[in-house]
Amino acid sequence: MEDSSHGGHRDRLRRRFETEGLMNFEPHEVLELLLYYSIPRKDTNPLAHRLIETFGSLDRVLEADIAALTSVEGIGYNTAVLLRLNLELFQYYSRCRYDNRKRIDNCERMGEYMCSRIGMLNREVFAAAAFDAKQREIAFEILSDGTVSQTEVQLRRIAEFAILKKAELLVIAHNHVRGDPTPSQADRDTTREICRSMAKLGIIVADHIITAGENYFSFAMNDIMPI
C-alpha cells in the first residue's frame, strides 16, 4: 500500500507536469510519472531508474518491445503495453497531422511529413509517396523493410508503386537509425539511379528525404535534385 510520502511526491510530480509540461523533467521522472498509471500503489522511482539502467536511455525504453520490457523485474504485461503504447501513439498522432489529400508543396513540409512517417522507426526502411499534379498525396508506402543499418532498394518495386498509383510526382525517403541524416555516397548513387529510371517512365522524382528522428536531409532543399 502506498504511504503518504509517496502520495505527496506523486501529487507534486503531477502538478509540475500540469504547469510546466515535461521539458524540465529528468528522464527517470518522465517514466516515474507514466508508471503511476499502471502501478498505483508502489514507489515507481526505483523501477524508473531500473528501466533506464537496463536499456540505456528513455528513448530506448520507449522503443523496447513488450517481451524485453517484461524481462525487467517489476514490469508486468500491462505496464509493458503502456510503455510501448506511448511511442506508437506519438507516431500515430504525427501521421494524423497530415491527411492523405493535403498539399505538401515545399521541401520543409515534405521533410516534416516523412519524419512523421518513418523518422522514429528503429529499423531502416525505404519508402515512397506518390502525388498528383496538384501536389496532393495519392499514396504512401514502405517499399522495403531492412535491418537496423540497411535496406534494399528495388527499382522495379518503386516503378510498380508509381505506375499503380498513377503518380505525377514521386518523393522517396529512407531513415538513418543511427541519428545522422547526412547522405552517404551510396545514398547519392542510389538517388541518381532511381531518378534516371523513373524519368524513363515519365515520372518526376521531386525529392529524396533522409530522416533521423525528427531531423531530416532534403536533396531538393540542398539543391542536388535532380541528381
C-alpha positions as CSV (number, residue, x, y, z in Angstrom):
1,M,0.0,0.0,0.0
2,E,1.3,3.5,-0.9
3,D,2.3,5.6,2.1
4,S,1.6,9.3,2.4
5,S,5.1,10.4,1.5
6,H,4.8,8.6,-1.9
7,G,1.3,10.0,-2.4
8,G,2.6,13.5,-1.8
9,H,5.5,13.0,-4.2
10,R,3.1,11.8,-6.9
11,D,0.9,14.8,-6.4
12,R,3.9,17.2,-6.7
13,L,5.1,15.5,-9.9
14,R,1.6,15.6,-11.4
15,R,1.3,19.3,-10.6
16,R,4.7,20.0,-12.2
17,F,3.5,18.3,-15.3
18,E,0.3,20.3,-15.3
19,T,2.1,23.7,-15.0
20,E,5.4,23.0,-16.9
21,G,4.9,20.1,-19.2
22,L,7.7,17.6,-19.5
23,M,10.5,19.8,-20.7
24,N,12.1,20.3,-17.3
25,F,11.7,16.7,-16.2
26,E,14.6,14.3,-15.9
27,P,14.3,11.1,-18.0
28,H,13.6,8.9,-14.9
29,E,10.9,11.4,-13.8
30,V,9.1,11.1,-17.1
31,L,9.0,7.3,-16.6
32,E,8.1,7.6,-13.0
33,L,5.1,9.7,-13.8
34,L,4.0,7.4,-16.6
35,L,4.3,4.3,-14.4
36,Y,1.9,5.8,-11.8
37,Y,-0.9,4.9,-14.2
38,S,-0.2,1.2,-14.3
39,I,1.4,0.8,-10.8
40,P,-0.9,2.8,-8.5
41,R,0.3,1.7,-5.0
42,K,4.0,1.4,-5.2
43,D,7.0,3.8,-5.4
44,T,7.9,3.8,-9.1
45,N,11.1,5.8,-8.8
46,P,13.4,2.7,-8.4
47,L,11.6,1.0,-11.3
48,A,12.1,4.0,-13.5
49,H,15.8,4.0,-12.8
50,R,16.0,0.3,-13.3
51,L,14.4,0.7,-16.8
52,I,16.9,3.4,-17.8
53,E,19.8,1.4,-16.5
54,T,18.6,-1.7,-18.4
55,F,18.0,-0.1,-21.8
56,G,20.4,2.9,-21.5
57,S,18.1,5.9,-22.1
58,L,14.5,6.9,-22.1
59,D,14.1,6.7,-25.8
60,R,15.3,3.1,-25.8
61,V,12.9,2.2,-23.0
62,L,10.0,3.5,-25.2
63,E,11.4,1.7,-28.3
64,A,11.8,-1.6,-26.5
65,D,9.4,-4.4,-27.4
66,I,7.0,-5.9,-24.9
67,A,9.0,-9.1,-24.4
68,A,12.1,-7.1,-23.5
69,L,10.2,-4.8,-21.1
70,T,8.6,-7.7,-19.2
71,S,12.0,-9.2,-18.7
72,V,12.8,-6.3,-16.3
73,E,12.0,-7.1,-12.7
74,G,8.8,-5.3,-11.7
75,I,7.4,-4.8,-15.2
76,G,4.3,-6.7,-15.9
77,Y,2.5,-7.2,-19.2
78,N,0.1,-4.2,-18.7
79,T,2.9,-1.9,-17.8
80,A,4.9,-3.0,-20.8
81,V,2.0,-2.4,-23.1
82,L,1.5,1.1,-21.6
83,L,5.2,2.0,-22.2
84,R,5.2,0.6,-25.8
85,L,1.9,2.4,-26.5
86,N,3.5,5.8,-26.0
87,L,5.8,5.6,-29.0
88,E,3.1,4.1,-31.2
89,L,0.7,6.8,-30.1
90,F,3.2,9.5,-30.9
91,Q,3.7,8.1,-34.4
92,Y,0.0,7.8,-34.9
93,Y,-0.5,11.3,-33.8
94,S,2.2,12.6,-36.2
95,R,0.6,10.8,-39.1
96,C,-2.8,12.3,-38.2
97,R,-1.4,15.8,-38.6
98,Y,-1.3,15.2,-42.4
99,D,-4.4,13.9,-44.1
100,N,-3.9,12.0,-47.3
101,R,-5.2,14.7,-49.5
102,K,-3.2,17.6,-48.0
103,R,-0.9,19.5,-50.3
104,I,2.8,19.1,-49.4
105,D,4.2,21.8,-51.6
106,N,7.7,22.6,-50.2
107,C,10.7,20.8,-49.0
108,E,10.3,21.7,-45.4
109,R,6.7,20.3,-45.2
110,M,7.9,17.2,-47.1
111,G,10.7,16.7,-44.6
112,E,8.3,17.0,-41.6
113,Y,5.9,14.7,-43.3
114,M,8.5,11.9,-43.9
115,C,9.8,12.3,-40.3
116,S,6.2,11.7,-39.1
117,R,6.0,8.6,-41.2
118,I,9.4,6.9,-40.8
119,G,11.6,9.1,-38.6
120,M,11.0,7.3,-35.3
121,L,11.3,3.7,-36.6
122,N,14.1,1.6,-35.0
123,R,14.9,-0.2,-38.2
124,E,15.9,1.1,-41.6
125,V,13.2,1.3,-44.3
126,F,12.8,2.7,-47.8
127,A,9.5,4.5,-48.6
128,A,7.8,6.5,-51.3
129,A,5.0,8.9,-51.5
130,A,3.0,9.4,-54.8
131,F,1.5,12.8,-55.6
132,D,-0.9,14.0,-58.3
133,A,-0.3,17.1,-60.5
134,K,-1.6,19.4,-57.8
135,Q,0.9,18.0,-55.3
136,R,-1.7,16.2,-53.2
137,E,-0.7,12.8,-51.8
138,I,-2.2,9.8,-53.5
139,A,-0.5,7.1,-51.5
140,F,2.4,6.4,-49.2
141,E,4.0,3.0,-48.8
142,I,7.1,1.4,-47.2
143,L,8.6,-0.4,-50.1
144,S,11.5,-2.1,-48.4
145,D,11.9,-3.1,-44.8
146,G,15.5,-3.7,-43.7
147,T,17.6,-4.1,-40.6
148,V,18.8,-1.5,-38.2
149,S,21.6,-0.5,-40.6
150,Q,20.5,-1.1,-44.2
151,T,17.6,-1.6,-46.5
152,E,17.4,-3.0,-50.0
153,V,16.2,-0.6,-52.7
154,Q,14.4,-2.2,-55.7
155,L,13.9,-0.2,-58.8
156,R,11.1,-2.5,-60.0
157,R,9.2,-2.1,-56.8
158,I,9.4,1.7,-56.9
159,A,8.3,1.7,-60.5
160,E,5.3,-0.6,-59.8
161,F,4.2,1.6,-56.9
162,A,4.4,4.8,-59.0
163,I,2.6,3.3,-62.0
164,L,-0.1,1.6,-59.9
165,K,-0.9,4.8,-58.1
166,K,-0.7,6.9,-61.3
167,A,1.8,9.2,-59.7
168,E,2.7,12.5,-61.4
169,L,5.4,13.2,-58.8
170,L,7.3,10.8,-56.5
171,V,9.1,11.6,-53.3
172,I,11.4,8.8,-52.0
173,A,12.6,8.5,-48.4
174,H,14.6,6.4,-46.1
175,N,15.7,6.7,-42.5
176,H,19.1,6.6,-40.8
177,V,18.6,4.8,-37.4
178,R,22.0,6.0,-36.1
179,G,20.8,9.6,-35.8
180,D,22.6,11.5,-38.7
181,P,20.6,12.2,-41.8
182,T,23.6,13.2,-43.9
183,P,23.6,11.2,-47.2
184,S,26.4,8.8,-47.9
185,Q,27.9,8.4,-51.4
186,A,25.8,5.3,-51.7
187,D,22.7,7.3,-50.9
188,R,23.6,9.8,-53.7
189,D,24.4,7.0,-56.2
190,T,21.1,5.2,-55.4
191,T,19.1,8.5,-55.8
192,R,20.7,9.1,-59.2
193,E,19.8,5.6,-60.3
194,I,16.2,6.0,-59.2
195,C,15.8,9.4,-60.8
196,R,17.1,8.1,-64.2
197,S,14.9,5.0,-64.1
198,M,11.7,7.0,-63.2
199,A,12.5,9.6,-65.8
200,K,12.3,6.9,-68.5
201,L,8.7,6.2,-67.3
202,G,7.8,9.9,-67.4
203,I,7.7,10.2,-63.6
204,I,9.5,13.0,-61.8
205,V,11.3,12.2,-58.5
206,A,10.9,15.6,-56.8
207,D,13.0,14.8,-53.7
208,H,14.8,12.3,-51.6
209,I,14.3,12.8,-47.9
210,I,16.6,11.1,-45.3
211,T,15.2,11.1,-41.8
212,A,16.8,10.6,-38.4
213,G,14.3,11.0,-35.7
214,E,12.8,14.5,-36.1
215,N,15.8,15.7,-38.2
216,Y,16.0,15.3,-42.0
217,F,18.1,15.9,-45.0
218,S,16.3,17.0,-48.2
219,F,18.2,16.6,-51.5
220,A,16.0,19.2,-53.1
221,M,16.4,21.7,-50.3
222,N,20.2,21.3,-50.7
223,D,20.0,21.9,-54.5
224,I,21.1,18.4,-55.5
225,M,17.8,17.4,-57.2
226,P,17.5,16.3,-59.9
227,I,20.7,14.4,-59.3
